[in-house]
Amino acid sequence: MAQILVLSSAAADASALPALELLSHRVIVIPAEPAALVSAPTADAVIVDGRQDLAAAKSLCKVLTATGLEAPLVLVVTEGGMAAVSADWGFDEVVLTGAGPAEIDARLRLAIGRRSAEQPASTRIQTSGITIDEASYSAKANGRPLDLTYKEFLLLHFFATHPSRVFTREQLLSEVWGYDYFGGTRTVDVHVRRLRAKLGDLEQLIGTVRNVGYRFEVPEDEPQPAPTAH
């Protein structure tokens, strides 16, 4: 089951593709405006309703493509509008509003599959119960998703990719916050404390070296983490 966003200026339903309601996909309808995507949930595919206003649909497709939309873009048109569409609009698939459920499901599946094949494989790091997905800036602890801020993610990533090495607070500031950061070293302690709290049972992975700094503790019998493409 996929999550589908439908961008439509019509009433808030899936009427752009009536047969879509017969499939098991989760459908969310939002206004046909690029700004609406800012607060919209992530989607496996985005459908643009071009039945009533082809010019607006063309403009919307081009804007979404130019802004780096990651999900495949599917344009819905009437049979009369099919002659006006062209590849330079930027959509991945075009489908008639009267298409049946089997056709819609196949076109969505193929569009999602093609887009996934085009995107580079994500890099995942696994060590000591921690899984880090560099592509999505997300991490898990023993399979549990971690709700990390951007800096907390960068700090965890840095620790995990430099296991057993001791870093001073100044070094961590330089590596994670950057040379142009003017805050004090106390911010490192604050972020380490918050990160440990979120790691829960794995908080001991970030060890304190008295009078020096911190290090990522890895059991001696565990192999060193290495990025693995998936």
N, C-alpha and C positions, 0 to 999 in steps of 0.2 A: 504494500500500500504506500502510495506516494502522497506528499503534501503539495497541493496545487494552489497557486495564487491566481485569481482571475481579476484582471484589471478591466473594469467596465463602468461606463457612464450610465448604464441602465439600472434598473432596480437591483437591490442587493440580493441576487440569487444567481444560480448557475445557468440562466436561460441562454447565455451565449452558446452553450453546448448542452442542450437538454439531455442528451444521452449520457453525459458525464455523471449525472445523478444516479445512474444505474450501476456505476462502478463503485468499488470499495475505497477509492481515493478520498482523502480529506480535502475538501474544497473550501477556500476562504476567499470571499469576494471583497475587494477594496476599490476605492475610486480610481479611475484611469488617469492618475497623475503621478509623475515620478516621485514627488514628495511623500506620497502615501507609502512608498516602499521603505522609507526611513524607519518607521516604527512597525513595519509589517514583520511577521515571523519569517524564519527561513523557509525556503520552499525548494522542492525538487524540480519544479518547472513553473514558469510564469506564462499565463495565457492572456493575450491582449485581445479584447473584443473590438473587432473592426467592422461590425455589421452596419452600424449607423453612420459612422464618420470615418471614411478611409483616410482622409488627409490627416486627421488627428491621430489615427492609429499608426500611420507612417511616421509621423513626428515622434510619437511616443516610443516606437520601436528603435528609432535611431538614437534617441536620448538614452534609453536603457542600455543599448549596446555600447555607446560612447562612455558611459559611466562605469563600465566593467561588470555588468551583471553576470554572475557566475552560473546561475541556473539557465537551462535552455529556454528559449523564447518561442512560444507557439502563437501564431496569428489565426484568429477565427474570422472568416468572411462569408458573405453570401455568395451564391453562384455568380451573380452579376458582378461582384467585386473581384472575383478571381482573376479576371483579365487585366486588372489594374496593378496587381502586386508584382514586385520584382525583388531580386536577390539583394539589391543594395539597401533594402529596408533594414536588414540585419537580423531577421527572424531565423530560427532553426527549422521550423516546420510551419506549414499552412494547412488548415483544415476547414472544410465547409461546416457551417453551423448545423446542418442536418445530418452530419455523419453519425453512424451507429456506434454503439459502445465498443465493439470489437476494433473498429478502425481507430477510434479515439485512443483506446488503450495501447494499440500497437504504435501509433505515432508518438505518444508520450514516452513509451518505453524506448523507442529507437532514439528519440531526441535526447533523453536523459543518458542513454548509453553512449551516444556519440560525444556528448559534452564531457562525460567522465573520462572517455578515452583520450580526449584532447588535453585534459588538464594533467600537469605533472604529478607523478606519484608523491604522496605525502611521505615525510620522513618521520619515523617514530623511534623514540628512545625508550628502552625498558631497562630498569635496574632497581633492585631491592624493593620490589612492589610498586615502584613508580613507573607510570607510562606517560610519556610526553609526546604530543603530536605537534610538531613544529608548524605544520601547514595551517592548523586551526587555532594555534595558540591556546591549546587546552591540555589539561593534565588529569590523571586519575591516580588514586592511591588505593591499591588492592582492588581495582575495578570501580571504585567510587569516584565520580566526577568531583573535581575540586573547583570551588568558586573562587578563582584567583583574580586579583587585579593584574594589570599589565606588568607592573614592576615586580609583583610577587611571582608571576610566571617567569620573567626574565631571571630573577634570582634563583628560582628552583632549577631552571634550565642550566644556568651557569654552574651551580653546584653539581648537578647530575652529570654534566659533561667534563667535570674536573674532579673526579672522585679521589678521596683520600688526601688531596692537597690542602694545605692550610693557607687561608687567605686572611690578611689583615682587613680591618674595616676600611682603611684607605684604599686598599686594592679592590675591594668589592665596590666601593663608590666609583672608582675609576672604570671598572669593567662593566658594571650594570647601569649606573646612573650617568656615566660619561664624565669627561674631563671638565666640561663646562658647568657641572653641578656645583652650586655654592653652599649647599646645606652641610650641616655637620655630620660626623660619623654616627651620631645617635640614631639617625634615620635607618641605618643598617640594622641596629639592634631592634628597632620597632618592627621593621619588616620581617626580620628573622622570627621574632616572637609571634607575629601574626601568621606567618607561614607554618610554623610548628603547630600552632593551634588548629590550623586547617588540615594538616597532615594527620592529626589524631594519633592513632596507634603507631604511626611511622615517624612521629616527631623526633625520635632519637637519631634519625638519619642525619640531621643537621647538628653536628657536635660542636661544643664550645671548647676551644683551646685557651686555657687561662692565660691572660695577659698578652695574647696574640690575636686571636680572631675566631674564625669558624672553618669547618670543613665538612664535606659530605662523607659520612661513614659508610663504607661498603665492606661487608664480611670478607675476610681473607680468601675464603673458598669460592667466592662468587666472581665470575669473569667480569672484566671491565666493560662498562656499557659501550655499545657501538651503535650508531645510527643504522636503522634498517629500513630500506625502502619497501613500501607496501603498495 
